Amino acid sequence: MPSCKELRQELVNCMLKSDCVLIKRHTVKECLQPEHVNDVPKECQSIRRSFFECRRGLLDMRTRFRGNKT
């Protein structure tokens, strides 16, 4: 999804700096699971939400022709 590429990279960078990855030695995929939500900073959680909304906007027929809101 080309229009969400920047958000995805920002999320990965944020997750790589989190305690879940650095201290607890989980993968980024594992840290995105609900059981590790307390180990992920609020900043990464908000970026994740924005990435979800971006991806959803690409598939939502109502906004597909209008484009994603930025």
HELIX and SHEET records of a PDB file:
HELIX    1   1 PRO A    2  CYS A    4  5                                   3    
HELIX    2   2 LYS A    5  LEU A   16  1                                  12    
HELIX    3   3 ASP A   19  LEU A   22  1                                   4    
HELIX    4   4 VAL A   28  CYS A   31  1                                   4    
HELIX    5   5 PRO A   34  ASP A   39  5                                   6    
HELIX    6   6 LYS A   42  LEU A   59  1                                  18    
HELIX    7   7 MET A   61  ARG A   64  1                                   4    
END                                                                             
